Amino acid sequence: MRRRSLAALAGLLSVASLHPARAQAAPVVLTVSGGAAPAPRDFTLAEFEALGLREMSTATPWTQGLQNFSGVPLEQLLRAMGGEGVARIRAEALNRYAVEVPASDGTRLGAFLATRVDGQPMRVRDRGPVWLIYPWTARPELDRPELHERAIWQLRRIELL
């Protein structure tokens, strides 16, 4: 009986080693639906950042001093999803808090989907995995309550409307 159990365990381990991607699949950090996409698209961190990783340094109303963010400009995500003609997006956080954001915030205001701070992936406890921010330091006129309300953190879903 013991030999069969050990043989079965060895067999399972060898199958798992043939498919390491299945055994250690990267977690989905963002789901995007709408636009020209026929179905929602789940992005891992690497897949999302492959859309065009950029950097932005800005202070935020919720953190101390200048922060060095990396992420994807909202405009780039819209382009990748075929959402150039989209009027607005609905962004939803892990806790189901949601905001609507004009899509033009990506083109006119430089809205940015931050995934890293100082090169490190953003953890949920630090407003990650994705945080919609604006270039408040470079453009002080954007430091106003209506844009603070759109700066949704722990972002999990975006729907292109």
C-alpha positions in Angstrom: 0.0 0.0 0.0 2.8 2.4 0.9 4.6 1.7 -2.3 1.5 2.5 -4.4 1.1 5.8 -2.5 4.7 6.7 -3.0 4.4 5.8 -6.7 1.3 7.9 -7.1 2.9 10.8 -5.4 6.0 10.5 -7.6 3.8 10.4 -10.7 1.9 13.6 -9.6 5.2 15.4 -9.0 6.5 14.4 -12.4 3.4 15.7 -14.1 3.5 19.0 -12.2 7.2 19.4 -13.2 6.2 19.1 -16.9 3.8 22.0 -16.5 5.5 24.5 -14.2 3.3 27.3 -15.5 0.2 25.6 -14.2 1.7 25.0 -10.9 2.8 28.6 -10.4 0.6 30.7 -12.5 1.1 34.4 -12.0 -1.9 36.1 -10.3 -4.2 38.4 -12.2 -3.7 42.0 -11.2 -6.3 43.7 -13.4 -9.3 42.7 -15.5 -10.3 45.0 -18.4 -13.5 44.7 -20.4 -15.2 46.7 -23.1 -13.8 48.7 -26.0 -13.1 46.5 -29.1 -12.2 43.5 -27.0 -14.7 40.6 -27.5 -14.2 39.4 -24.0 -12.7 40.6 -20.7 -9.0 40.4 -20.6 -7.1 39.3 -17.4 -3.7 40.8 -17.0 -0.9 39.5 -14.8 1.6 42.2 -13.7 4.1 41.3 -16.4 1.4 41.3 -19.1 0.0 44.6 -18.0 3.4 46.3 -17.8 4.3 44.9 -21.2 1.7 47.3 -22.7 4.3 50.1 -22.1 5.9 50.6 -18.7 6.6 54.2 -18.0 7.7 56.2 -14.9 6.2 59.1 -13.1 7.4 61.0 -10.0 4.7 62.8 -8.1 3.5 63.6 -4.6 0.0 62.4 -3.7 -2.5 63.7 -1.1 -2.2 60.3 0.7 1.6 59.8 0.9 4.6 61.7 2.2 6.8 63.5 -0.3 7.7 62.7 -3.9 7.0 59.1 -4.9 8.6 57.3 -7.9 5.9 55.3 -9.6 6.1 52.9 -12.6 3.1 51.8 -14.5 1.1 52.2 -17.7 -0.5 55.4 -18.9 -4.3 55.2 -19.1 -4.0 56.3 -22.7 -1.8 53.3 -23.5 -4.3 50.9 -22.0 -7.2 52.4 -23.9 -5.2 52.0 -27.2 -4.3 48.4 -26.4 -7.9 47.5 -25.7 -9.2 49.3 -28.8 -10.9 51.9 -26.7 -9.9 55.0 -28.5 -13.5 56.1 -29.0 -14.6 55.3 -25.4 -16.1 58.2 -23.5 -15.5 57.0 -20.0 -14.3 54.1 -17.9 -15.7 52.5 -14.8 -12.9 51.6 -12.3 -13.6 49.2 -9.5 -11.4 48.4 -6.4 -11.0 45.2 -4.6 -13.6 46.3 -2.0 -16.1 47.1 -4.8 -15.7 50.9 -4.5 -16.1 52.2 -8.0 -15.6 55.5 -9.8 -16.3 56.7 -13.3 -13.4 58.5 -15.0 -13.6 60.4 -18.3 -11.4 58.5 -20.8 -10.0 61.9 -21.8 -8.2 62.0 -18.4 -5.7 59.7 -20.1 -5.1 61.9 -23.1 -5.6 65.4 -21.6 -4.5 64.9 -18.0 -1.9 62.2 -18.1 -3.8 59.7 -15.9 -1.5 56.8 -15.0 -2.0 53.3 -13.7 0.7 52.8 -11.2 1.9 49.2 -10.5 5.2 49.9 -8.7 6.7 52.3 -6.2 10.5 52.7 -6.2 10.7 49.7 -8.6 8.8 47.3 -6.3 5.3 45.9 -7.1 2.6 47.7 -5.1 1.1 45.5 -2.5 -2.6 45.6 -1.6 -1.7 47.1 1.8 0.1 49.9 -0.1 -2.7 50.8 -2.5 -1.8 48.1 -5.0 -1.9 46.1 -7.2 -2.9 49.1 -9.4 -3.5 52.7 -8.4 -4.9 55.3 -10.8 -3.0 58.5 -10.2 -2.4 61.9 -11.9 0.8 63.9 -12.4 0.0 66.3 -9.5 3.5 67.5 -9.0 4.2 68.2 -12.7 0.8 69.8 -13.1 -0.3 71.5 -9.9 -3.6 72.6 -11.5 -4.7 68.9 -11.3 -4.4 68.9 -7.5 -8.1 69.3 -6.9 -10.9 67.3 -5.2 -12.6 65.9 -8.3 -9.3 64.3 -9.4 -8.6 63.0 -5.9 -11.9 61.2 -6.0 -10.9 59.5 -9.3 -7.6 58.3 -7.9 -8.9 54.8 -7.1 -6.4 52.4 -5.4 -6.5 48.7 -5.1 -7.9 48.8 -8.6 -9.0 45.4 -9.8 -11.4 46.0 -12.8 -11.7 48.5 -15.5 -14.7 48.6 -17.8 -14.5 50.7 -21.0 -17.9 52.4 -21.5 
